Amino acid sequence: MSTIRYNEGKRVLWIAILINFILGVMKVLVGLFAHSRAVLADGIHTFSDIASSVGLLVGFFIAKKPADEKHRYGHERAESIAAFVLALLVVVVGVNIGVGAIKSLWIGQMETPGVLAVWVTVLSIVVKEWQYRFTIKAGKRLRSSALQADAWHHRSDALSSLGALIGVLGSRFGLLWMDSAAGVVVAIVVVKTGIDILFHGIDELMDASLPEEELETLRVLIHTSRVEAELTQIRSRRISAGCYLDLTIQVDGEISVDEGHRIADQVEDLVKETYEDVLGITVHVEPEHRREI
């Protein structure tokens, strides 16, 4: 991870931590004093955002370290691990919110939320949606799966605040059960978001290949170039901000080793010029033997 990328990612995360701390305190206090289980659960969800952002900061710091004797490919995988842990956290928080809301419905301990609960949820929706847009833009620009996962965490918080708002308004109009029911809906949204992020993180940790359309574009690129070689095999793996490629090409079996090496360099340069997110590339050269007529 480059220093520029690390610094920009760190700035995005610190902004998120500050905003979430203020929002979390507001929602928890309002949830307690305005007697709203939905807002209280939403506040706990916001505090989970702080924990996830701190975890991502640690992951970014480790990923920035250069390659060493023990980690020849660098430390970029730390960012994928951070995204994986974040997803687990989102799922756990969602389950806890759901269990609490279901218990309140079952026991029947429901009260009418105060009007302050309405205003704090409206504020939360606006702020969290802005955080989502701000973070997802930075995540795509930096090609960071961890930041994009954090952005969706913000979006899930915005949706949970929306659910809380519906529940609070319903309770204030006499439907007391709606506040706790909104908590259940919030939990479902949060858990689904976490599972989606989790599967994406698992793909990266298990060296999932690039999408087939990207590989096909690479095949067409080399086939239509002036490089005197045929691409016979592509192996790829996505890792945080980029990918690694292993290519096998066939060249005329009667050319010299130097010429084969030159062609391999041409292929490598062509790929790197076209795809900026290639972190490493290996080109294996095989001879194509001509049949005697």
N, C-alpha and C positions, 0 to 999 in steps of 0.2 A: 504494500500500500504506500503510495507516494505521500510526501509530507503535505502537499497542497490538498490532496483528497482527505487525509486524516484531519487536517485543520478545519476544513469546511464541514465534514461530518461531525466533528466535535462541537462546532458552533451550533449546528442544528439541534444536537442533542441537549446542549446546555439551555438553549431557549425553551425546549420542550420541558425540561426538568423544572425550570422556574415557573412557567405557566401552569404546569400540572400541580405543583405544590400549592399555588394560590387557589386554583380551582378546587383541588381536593379538600383543603381546609374549609373552604366556603360550603361545599356540598355536604360534608360530614356534619358540620355545625348546624346547617339548615335542616338536614335530615333528622338530627336529634331534637332540635328545639321546635321544628315545625311538624314533627310526628309523621314523617314520610319515609316508609321503608324503601320505596323506589329511589328516592334521592340519596338516602344513606348508602344503598347498594351501589349507586352510580358513583358516589364519592370514593368508596373503597376501590371501585374499578379504576378511577383516576389515579389513586395512589399506586396501583399496580403499574401504571404507565411510568411512574418515577423509577420504580425498581427495575423495569425493563430498560429504560434509558441509561441508567447507571451501568447495567450489565453490558449494554452495547458500547458504552464508553470504554469499558475494560477490554471488550473484544476488539475495538478499533485500535486501542493502544498496543495490544499484542500483535495484531495483524500488521501494524506499521513496521515491526522489527524486521530487519533484513534476513536473508537466508544465512544459516550457520552450518556447522559441521553435522549437527543432529537433524536439522530441518533444511534439507537441500532445496526444497521447493518453496521456502519461505514460510511465513506464518499466516497466510491469507485465510486458511481454513478456520482460524479463530473467529472470524466474522460469521461464518456459517454456523459454527457452534453456538454463538451468541444468539443468532436468529432462532435456532432450534430451542434453546432454553426459554427464549421469549415466548415462543408458541406454547410450550408446556405451561408457562405461567398464565397465559391468557386462558387456557382451558381450565386450569385449576380455579382461577378467579370466577370464571363463568359458572362452574359447577357450584361453587360456594354461594354465589348470588342466587342461583336457582333454588338450592336447598332451603336457604333462609326465607325466600318468598313463598315457597310451597308450605313451609311450616306455619307461616303467618296465616295463610289461607285455611289451613287445616284446623288450627287452633281457634281462629276467628278473632284474633286480637288486632282490630283495625280501628284507626282513628282518622278524622278528617284532617288532611295536611293544611298547614298555614299558607297564606298567599305568597309568603316569601319563597316557598318551594317552587312556585310557578316561575318567578323571575330568575332564580338561580339556574333552573334547567334551561330556560331560553338562552341565557348568557352562555351556558356550557355548550349548547348546540352550535352557536355561532363561533365560539372560540375553537372548539375541537374540529369543526369542519375546516376552519382556516389552517389549523395545525396539520390536518391531513393533506391539504393541497400544498402547503409549504414543504412538508417532509417528503411527500411522494415525488415532487418535482426534483428535489435535491437527490433523492435516492435513484431516480432514473438517470439524472445527469452524471452522478458518480458511479453508476452501475453497481449499486450496493443493495444486495438482497436484504441485509439486516435493516437498513434505513427504510426500505419499502415495507418490510414487515412491521416496523415501528409505525409507519404511516397508517397502515391498516388497523393497527391498534388504536390510533387516534380516531379513525373512522368508526370503529366499533364503539368507542366511547361516545361519539356524537349520536350514533343510533341508539345507544342505551339511554342517553339523555333525552332523546325524542320519546322513547318508550316511557321513561319516567314522567315526562311532561304530560303525556296522554293519561297515564295513571293518576297523576295528581289532579288534573282537571276533572277527570271522571269522578274521583273521590269527593272533590269539592262540590260537585253537582248531585251528591247523594249516593253515588255508587261506590261505597267504601271499599269493596273488594277489588276495584280496578287498580289501586295503588300497588297491592301485592301481586296482582295478575301482571301488571307491567313489569315487575321484577322478574317474573318467569320469562316473559318475552325477551327482556334484556339478556337474561342468562343464555337463552338459545342463540341469540345473535352473537354473543361473545364467544361461546363455545365453537360455533361454526367457523368464526374468523380464526380462532386458534388452531383448529384442525387443518384449515386450508394452509396456514403459514407452516404448520408442522410438516405436512407432506412436502411442501416446497423445500424446507430445510433438510428433510430426509433425502430428497433427490440429490441435493448438493453434496451431502456427506457421503452418499453412496456413488459418487462420480457419475451421475446421470449424463447422458449424451446431450449434445445440442439438438434443438428441434430439427426434424428432417428437412424442412424447407431451407434452413440455413446451410445444412450440409450440401443440399442440391445446388444452392447458389455457388458454393465453393467449387463443386465439380464443374459447373458450367464455366466459371471464371478461368480455371486452369485449362479446360478443354478448348476454349476460344482464344486463349493467349498464344503467343508465339513460342512458348516453351516447348522444346522437343521431348515431351514426355507424356505418358498416359497415367492418369491417376487411377489406381486399382483398389485402394483401401483408405478409409478415413476412420480414425478413432478419436473421439473427443470427450472432454469432461468439463463441465461448468464448475467454476469455483469463485464465489463471491463476485468480484468486480470484473472477471474475465474468464478465459478458458485456456485449456491446453489442447494441442492438436498433435496427433501422430499420423503422418501420411506415408503411404507407400506408392512409389511411382515406378513405372517401367520405362527403361531407355534402351536404345540400340545396344545390343550385347557386344558389338565390335568396337565401341568407342573406348577411349582410355579412361582410367580411374579419375584422372584430373578433369576430364570432360564431364563425366558423370557427377562429380562433386560440384562442378560449375552449374550444371542444370539444377541440382538440388538446391543450391543457393538461390537460383532464379525463382524457383517455386516458393522458397521461404520468404524472399523479399516481396514477391507478388502478394502473398497472403497477408503479411504484416502491413503492407501499404493499404490493403483493402479493409482489413478488420483491425480496428484500433484496440480491441479488448483481448487480443491474443497475448497471453502472458508467457507462453513458451511453445515452441514448435519443433518437432523432430521429423525429418524427412528421410525415409529409408529407400534406398535405390536398389532395384532389381533389374537384371538384364533380360532383354527380350531377344531370344535366340531366333535367328532367321532360319526358315526351313530351306534345305537345299532342293532345288528343282531338278 
